[in-house]
Amino acid sequence: GITAWGSQVSAEYCDCTNSGYYGAQAAHGGRLAFRYSDASDATRHGIRASDVAVVDADSAVANRCGSDGFGSNLRAFEGGVINFTNGTAIDNLANASTGLANGAALFAYGAGAAINAPGATITGAARVGVWAERGATITTVGGTVSGNGVANFVIVDATIVNEKIGGTS
């Protein structure tokens, strides 16, 4: 995979498929440009942002991630932000028996963590399509969230926006 650890990395049109752990990651204030790229088939997380890092993954793909039983297609953690406009996160494979969040295609956890996924396609998760917890925010306005095992949405002390309120679409 590719990592922006406290640094800035531009990896547009990048192929990080079949990564042994993370496909694409920004951590500890890092910034990763991963537009039009592919992080499919990552063993743990396809695209991850943690500790106030930012990943710009607009029009990216992260399919079939989490084969280790615990991963997410996208995971934003503790202030990490992932922009995933018109992205594709199909078939999360995680099915570990230790908590539903281990099988969420899009998972955001902690204050300031956010996944902005308008127009994205999130389908076929083993357990949950979109899970936000502990002050995180996930936006899927105009996207498709369907066909997920246990639930399409789980909200635990957080915010998920999947409908446009007011105005026109």
Phi, psi and omega per residue, in radians:
G1 nan -2.924 -3.117
I2 -2.288 2.467 -3.098
T3 -2.360 2.337 2.976
A4 -1.912 1.626 -3.070
W5 -1.735 1.700 -3.120
G6 1.139 0.369 -3.106
S7 -2.441 3.120 3.103
Q8 -1.978 2.240 -3.136
V9 -2.279 2.328 3.038
S10 -1.879 2.069 -3.104
A11 -2.410 0.854 3.123
E12 -1.215 2.575 -3.102
Y13 1.013 0.601 -3.084
C14 -1.613 2.516 3.073
D15 -1.916 1.831 3.112
C16 -2.002 0.581 -3.105
T17 -1.217 2.720 3.104
N18 1.055 0.604 3.109
S19 -1.200 2.493 -3.138
G20 -1.211 -0.350 3.136
Y21 -2.469 -1.487 3.075
Y22 -1.772 2.485 3.045
G23 -1.328 -0.967 -3.119
A24 -2.484 2.338 -3.055
Q25 -2.539 2.479 2.920
A26 -2.153 2.366 -3.094
A27 -2.493 2.725 3.052
H28 0.873 0.961 3.081
G29 1.416 0.059 3.133
G30 -1.217 2.790 3.093
R31 -2.278 2.234 -3.109
L32 -2.193 2.122 3.023
A33 -1.600 1.941 -3.037
F34 -2.254 0.547 -3.120
R35 -1.161 2.542 3.091
Y36 1.002 0.508 -3.059
S37 -1.956 3.027 -3.065
D38 -2.301 2.140 3.091
A39 -2.121 0.549 -3.114
S40 -1.195 2.723 3.051
D41 1.108 0.444 3.027
A42 -1.243 2.442 -3.105
T43 -1.102 -0.704 -3.137
R44 -1.877 -1.523 -3.106
H45 -1.973 2.391 3.083
G46 -1.221 -1.014 -3.129
I47 -2.261 2.239 -3.056
R48 -2.371 2.439 3.011
A49 -2.299 2.257 -3.139
S50 -2.448 2.750 3.034
D51 0.915 1.076 3.116
V52 0.975 0.546 3.039
A53 -1.615 2.847 -3.124
V54 -2.299 2.318 3.015
V55 -2.069 2.154 3.021
D56 -1.671 1.744 -3.068
A57 -2.050 0.623 3.123
D58 -1.040 2.368 -3.127
S59 1.049 0.413 3.093
A60 -1.536 2.958 3.139
V61 -2.219 2.356 3.056
A62 -2.510 1.373 -3.087
N63 -1.781 2.668 3.025
R64 0.970 0.748 3.119
C65 -1.665 2.854 3.064
G66 1.554 0.424 -3.115
S67 -1.145 -0.233 3.067
D68 -1.354 -0.062 3.119
G69 1.704 -0.219 -3.011
F70 -2.168 -0.176 -2.969
G71 -1.472 2.982 3.082
S72 -2.162 2.722 3.014
N73 -1.171 -0.771 3.033
L74 -2.274 2.388 3.107
R75 -2.423 2.067 3.041
A76 -1.898 2.269 -2.988
F77 -2.366 2.319 3.013
E78 0.783 1.118 3.078
G79 1.543 -0.043 3.081
G80 -1.271 2.530 -3.113
V81 -2.233 2.300 3.055
I82 -2.133 2.158 3.025
N83 -1.717 2.105 -2.958
F84 -2.342 0.685 -3.135
T85 -1.024 2.259 3.130
N86 1.025 0.452 3.107
G87 -1.444 3.031 -3.136
T88 -2.283 2.145 3.096
A89 -2.293 1.511 -3.062
I90 -1.911 2.482 3.032
D91 1.043 1.262 2.936
N92 -1.289 2.254 -3.031
L93 -1.653 -0.145 -3.051
A94 -1.145 2.314 3.135
N95 -2.504 0.458 3.133
A96 -1.006 2.545 -3.101
S97 -1.421 -0.028 -3.102
T98 -1.695 1.267 3.036
G99 1.669 2.375 -3.118
L100 -1.117 -0.535 -3.103
A101 -1.056 -0.384 3.102
N102 -1.218 -0.157 3.111
G103 -2.175 0.648 3.133
A104 -1.735 2.264 3.099
A105 -1.096 -0.862 3.044
L106 -1.988 2.150 -3.109
F107 -2.337 2.198 3.084
A108 -2.232 2.333 -3.049
Y109 -2.428 2.282 3.009
G110 1.736 2.706 -3.123
A111 -0.975 2.264 3.109
G112 1.484 -0.210 3.102
A113 -1.236 2.404 -3.101
A114 -2.650 2.502 2.962
I115 -2.168 2.039 3.125
N116 -1.775 1.806 -3.011
A117 -2.221 0.870 3.097
P118 -1.155 2.393 3.117
G119 1.320 0.107 -3.106
A120 -1.422 2.796 3.077
T121 -1.955 2.055 -3.120
I122 -2.207 1.729 -3.078
T123 -2.425 2.717 2.971
G124 1.270 0.543 3.078
A125 -1.304 2.502 3.115
A126 -1.015 -0.613 -3.111
R127 -2.159 -1.180 -3.011
V128 -2.265 2.439 3.094
G129 -1.291 -1.004 -3.034
V130 -2.330 2.149 -3.090
W131 -2.266 2.148 3.068
A132 -2.138 2.395 -3.064
E133 -2.569 2.591 3.001
R134 0.970 0.893 3.048
G135 1.604 0.047 3.139
A136 -1.401 2.863 3.110
T137 -2.344 2.353 3.022
I138 -2.257 2.307 3.125
T139 -2.071 2.202 -3.140
T140 -2.226 0.435 -3.094
V141 -0.940 2.285 3.092
G142 1.354 0.076 -3.136
G143 -1.762 -3.022 3.113
T144 -2.083 2.113 3.062
V145 -2.214 1.868 -3.070
S146 -2.800 2.890 3.028
G147 1.145 0.601 -3.116
N148 -1.800 2.399 -2.971
G149 -0.743 -1.247 -3.056
V150 -1.536 -0.743 -3.092
A151 -2.792 2.673 3.023
N152 -1.394 -0.650 -3.095
F153 -2.332 2.419 2.982
V154 -2.330 2.243 -3.135
I155 -2.180 2.132 3.113
V156 -2.234 1.746 -3.141
D157 0.908 0.877 -3.070
A158 -2.705 -2.917 -3.115
T159 -2.375 2.294 2.959
I160 -2.169 2.213 3.122
V161 -1.959 2.011 3.134
N162 -2.218 0.105 3.098
E163 -2.344 2.465 3.056
K164 -1.364 2.217 -3.128
I165 -1.717 2.073 3.136
G166 1.307 2.901 3.113
G167 1.187 -2.864 3.123
T168 -2.134 2.703 3.136
S169 -1.634 nan nan
